[in-house]
Amino acid sequence: MKDILFFLSLVTCGLALYVDQGIPYNDGPLKVGELTVSITVDASPKHVKVYFPLEVGDYAVIYFLGGLNTLVPAEFYSIFLTKLASHGFFVFGVDYDYPLMHRGLRLNPTVGQDIDKYFKEIEFLMKYMDNKTVSVPRWDYVGLMCHSAGCDVSIRMIETEKYPFISTAFLEPYSQIIRQPVNYTIPGLMYGTQLAEEGFPPCNIKGYDFEQFYEQWKCPRIAIEAADFGHCDILDPLGWEGCHVTHFCKTTNNTRLDIYRQFVQGVMASFFVSTLQGREGVIEYITDPSKLILKCLVSKSDIHC
């Protein structure tokens, strides 16, 4: 932890942070590269996929934790994460146990919950990414983003107060520890989908979902629920097909997935361009219901603290 704080004291003297000036629901203007940080080749604590701008500059960081307590590989979200990075972010997708299939999907209740390993990965990436790309990740501007039960990991990371995360976004979150008001204050976005709690088996449970997160969170907070879409619809085609064919999580059909991913990346871009990059006014793309490009059943916010 001391290594993290020392490193942060050094990076704060970098260039001006990139700020995206476009409409969040469009792709960002930056071309995006991708690299893999390997446990075996790079001696990384965990397997990581990195999506980053290819242009010279300083960029805010989004630390992403996927579903099933980060057991769903980050590469299953590559379309979404690439689009988000194009708005001027380094996006680090952390895989707790990769490749998952080599264990035959033998899960246990404690997998993904060794929170210290996620902080060790941040420490490693701070050093590993130094001069690795022409673009520079700014570790003093870091937000958390999670999907599904990966949000249980996010909550536990925030509660430790080991890292100064600036903001956090919960995509269709599930956690059993959000049962009472939180005692910390960072901007939070809670995003849900209509189909996530439908079907059998459902992929989320009322009382542990985005509404519960919003209820227990402090201002500033935003909640959105998209109509007619489900838990797996954010995934790349391979991951989506696995859910759709097996009926594991109720999905829509495949005719509107492109516009849906475009919507979700726009919601996340609006939130992080506002909270990490500091652009004024862009938050209205998700707090003003008239600016949402898809039908939403829930759109509420509490941001004037």
C-alpha positions in Angstrom: 0.0 0.0 0.0 2.9 2.4 0.7 4.2 1.7 -2.8 0.8 2.8 -4.3 0.8 6.1 -2.3 4.4 6.8 -3.2 3.8 6.2 -6.9 0.7 8.4 -6.8 2.8 11.2 -5.4 5.0 11.0 -8.5 2.4 10.7 -11.3 0.5 13.8 -10.3 3.1 16.0 -12.0 2.2 14.6 -15.5 0.7 16.4 -18.5 -2.9 17.7 -18.6 -5.4 14.9 -18.5 -7.3 14.2 -21.8 -10.9 15.3 -21.8 -13.3 13.9 -24.4 -15.5 16.6 -25.9 -17.8 14.5 -28.0 -21.3 13.0 -27.5 -20.9 10.0 -25.2 -23.3 7.7 -27.2 -21.0 8.0 -30.2 -17.7 6.1 -30.3 -14.9 8.3 -29.0 -12.4 9.9 -31.4 -9.4 7.9 -30.4 -8.0 4.7 -31.9 -7.6 2.0 -29.4 -4.9 -0.6 -28.8 -5.0 -3.8 -26.8 -2.5 -5.8 -24.9 -2.4 -8.8 -22.6 -0.6 -8.9 -19.3 0.2 -12.5 -18.5 0.9 -14.3 -15.3 3.4 -16.6 -17.0 5.2 -14.2 -19.3 5.0 -11.0 -17.4 4.9 -12.3 -13.8 1.6 -10.4 -13.2 -0.4 -11.4 -10.2 -3.4 -11.9 -12.4 -4.3 -12.1 -16.1 -5.2 -8.6 -17.4 -6.6 -7.3 -20.7 -5.7 -3.6 -21.4 -7.5 -1.3 -23.8 -5.8 2.0 -24.3 -5.7 5.1 -26.6 -3.0 4.9 -29.2 -2.3 8.7 -29.2 0.2 10.5 -27.0 -1.3 11.9 -23.9 -2.3 11.4 -20.3 -5.5 9.4 -19.7 -7.7 8.4 -16.7 -7.9 4.8 -15.7 -10.9 2.5 -15.3 -10.3 -0.8 -13.4 -12.8 -3.3 -14.5 -14.1 -6.4 -12.7 -16.2 -8.8 -14.8 -19.1 -11.1 -13.8 -19.1 -14.2 -11.6 -16.7 -12.4 -9.2 -14.4 -11.6 -12.1 -14.4 -15.1 -13.4 -16.0 -14.1 -16.7 -13.0 -13.2 -18.8 -12.5 -9.5 -19.6 -12.1 -10.4 -23.3 -15.8 -11.4 -23.3 -16.4 -7.6 -22.9 -13.9 -6.5 -25.5 -16.4 -4.6 -27.8 -17.8 -2.6 -24.9 -14.4 -2.0 -23.3 -12.8 -0.9 -26.5 -15.6 1.6 -27.2 -15.2 3.0 -23.7 -11.4 3.4 -24.1 -12.0 5.4 -27.3 -13.3 8.2 -25.1 -9.8 8.6 -23.5 -9.4 5.9 -20.9 -7.0 3.1 -20.0 -9.3 0.2 -19.2 -7.8 -2.7 -17.3 -9.9 -5.8 -17.2 -8.8 -8.2 -14.5 -9.3 -12.0 -14.7 -9.1 -13.6 -11.3 -8.7 -17.2 -12.6 -7.6 -17.4 -16.2 -8.3 -19.5 -18.2 -11.3 -20.5 -16.3 -12.0 -23.6 -18.4 -8.9 -25.4 -17.4 -10.5 -25.9 -14.0 -13.6 -27.3 -15.5 -15.8 -24.5 -14.0 -15.3 -25.9 -10.5 -16.2 -22.8 -8.5 -16.3 -22.4 -4.8 -17.8 -19.6 -2.6 -14.5 -18.0 -1.8 -13.2 -17.7 -5.4 -12.6 -14.1 -6.4 -12.8 -12.7 -2.9 -9.1 -12.4 -2.0 -9.4 -8.6 -2.2 -5.7 -8.0 -1.5 -4.8 -9.6 -4.9 -6.7 -6.9 -6.7 -4.6 -4.2 -5.0 -1.4 -6.1 -5.7 -2.4 -6.1 -9.3 -2.7 -2.3 -9.3 0.7 -2.0 -7.8 2.1 -4.3 -10.4 0.4 -2.5 -13.3 1.7 0.9 -12.1 5.2 -0.3 -12.6 4.6 -2.6 -15.6 2.9 0.1 -17.7 5.6 2.7 -17.2 6.9 3.5 -20.7 5.0 0.5 -22.1 2.8 2.7 -24.4 3.1 6.2 -25.9 -0.1 7.0 -24.0 0.2 7.3 -20.2 -2.2 5.9 -17.6 -2.8 8.4 -14.8 -3.1 6.4 -11.6 -4.2 9.5 -9.7 -7.5 9.4 -11.7 -8.9 5.9 -11.3 -12.5 4.7 -11.3 -13.9 1.3 -10.6 -16.3 -0.5 -12.9 -17.9 -3.9 -12.4 -20.5 -6.3 -13.8 -22.8 -8.5 -11.9 -21.2 -10.3 -8.9 -17.9 -8.6 -9.8 -19.5 -5.7 -8.0 -19.3 -7.6 -4.7 -15.5 -7.4 -5.2 -15.8 -3.7 -6.0 -17.7 -3.0 -2.8 -15.1 -4.8 -0.7 -12.3 -2.9 -2.4 -13.9 0.4 -1.7 -14.6 -0.5 1.9 -10.9 -1.2 2.6 -10.1 2.4 1.7 -6.7 1.2 0.4 -6.9 3.1 -2.8 -8.4 6.6 -3.6 -10.9 5.6 -6.2 -12.6 8.7 -7.6 -15.8 7.1 -8.8 -17.5 3.7 -9.3 -20.0 2.3 -11.8 -22.0 -0.8 -11.1 -23.3 -2.7 -14.1 -26.2 -4.9 -13.2 -24.6 -5.3 -9.7 -25.2 -8.2 -7.3 -23.9 -8.3 -3.7 -25.1 -9.6 -0.4 -23.2 -7.0 1.6 -25.2 -4.0 0.4 -27.8 -4.3 3.2 -27.4 -1.0 5.0 -26.3 2.5 4.2 -22.6 2.8 3.2 -20.3 5.0 5.3 -18.2 6.3 2.4 -18.9 8.9 -0.3 -17.8 8.6 -3.9 -19.9 9.2 -7.0 -21.8 6.0 -7.9 -23.7 4.9 -11.0 -26.1 2.0 -10.6 -27.2 0.4 -13.9 -29.7 -2.4 -14.3 -31.7 -4.2 -17.0 -35.3 -5.4 -17.2 -34.6 -9.0 -18.1 -31.9 -9.6 -15.5 -34.4 -10.7 -12.9 -36.7 -12.5 -15.2 -36.5 -16.1 -16.5 -35.1 -19.2 -14.8 -32.5 -19.0 -13.5 -32.5 -15.3 -13.1 -29.1 -13.6 -13.2 -30.0 -11.1 -10.5 -32.2 -11.0 -7.5 -34.4 -8.1 -6.3 -33.0 -6.8 -3.0 -29.4 -7.4 -4.1 -29.5 -5.5 -7.3 -28.9 -1.9 -8.7 -32.0 -0.5 -6.8 -30.6 -1.8 -3.5 -27.2 -0.3 -4.3 -28.8 3.0 -5.1 -30.9 3.0 -1.9 -27.9 2.3 0.3 -25.5 4.7 -1.5 -24.9 8.3 -0.6 -25.1 11.3 -2.9 -23.9 11.7 -5.6 -25.7 8.7 -7.1 -27.4 7.8 -10.4 -29.7 4.9 -11.3 -30.7 3.7 -14.7 -32.6 0.5 -15.8 -32.7 -0.3 -19.5 -35.9 -1.9 -20.8 -36.1 -5.0 -22.9 -32.4 -6.1 -22.4 -30.7 -8.6 -20.1 -27.7 -9.5 -18.2 -25.6 -11.1 -21.0 -26.5 -8.6 -23.7 -23.4 -6.5 -23.0 -21.1 -9.4 -23.9 -19.2 -10.1 -27.1 -21.0 -12.5 -29.5 -19.3 -15.6 -28.2 -20.3 -14.9 -24.5 -23.8 -13.8 -25.5 -24.3 -16.9 -27.6 -23.4 -19.1 -24.6 -26.1 -17.4 -22.5 -28.7 -17.3 -25.2 -28.4 -21.0 -26.2 -28.3 -22.4 -22.7 -30.9 -19.9 -21.4 -28.4 -19.0 -18.6 -29.7 -15.4 -18.0 -32.6 -14.2 -20.1 -31.4 -12.4 -23.2 -33.0 -10.4 -26.0 -32.6 -11.6 -29.6 -29.5 -10.6 -31.6 -31.0 -7.9 -33.7 -30.4 -5.0 -31.4 -27.2 -5.9 -29.6 -25.1 -3.3 -31.4 -27.3 -0.4 -30.4 -27.5 -1.8 -26.9 -23.7 -2.0 -26.5 -23.5 1.5 -27.9 -26.0 2.7 -25.3 -24.1 1.1 -22.4 -20.7 2.4 -23.4 -22.3 5.8 -23.7 -23.8 5.7 -20.3 -20.4 4.7 -18.8 -18.6 7.3 -20.9 -20.9 10.0 -19.7 -20.3 9.0 -16.1 -16.5 8.7 -16.3 -15.9 11.6 -18.6 -17.7 13.6 -15.9 -16.2 12.1 -12.8 -12.7 11.3 -13.9 -12.0 13.7 -16.8 -13.9 16.5 -15.1 -15.9 17.7 -18.1 -18.9 19.9 -17.1 -22.4 19.2 -18.4 -21.7 15.7 -19.9 -23.4 14.0 -16.9 -26.7 15.3 -18.3 -26.6 12.6 -20.9 -27.6 10.1 -18.2 -29.4 12.4 -15.6 -31.8 13.9 -18.2 -34.2 11.2 -19.3 -34.8 12.9 -22.6 -31.2 12.4 -23.6 -31.2 8.6 -23.1 -31.1 6.9 -26.5 -32.9 3.7 -25.4 -36.1 3.2 -23.4 -35.4 3.1 -19.7 -37.8 2.0 -16.9 -35.8 3.7 -14.2 -33.9 7.1 -14.5 -33.2 8.9 -11.3 -30.4 10.8 -9.7 -29.3 12.5 -6.5 -26.2 14.6 -7.5 -26.7 18.0 -5.9 -25.1 17.1 -2.5 
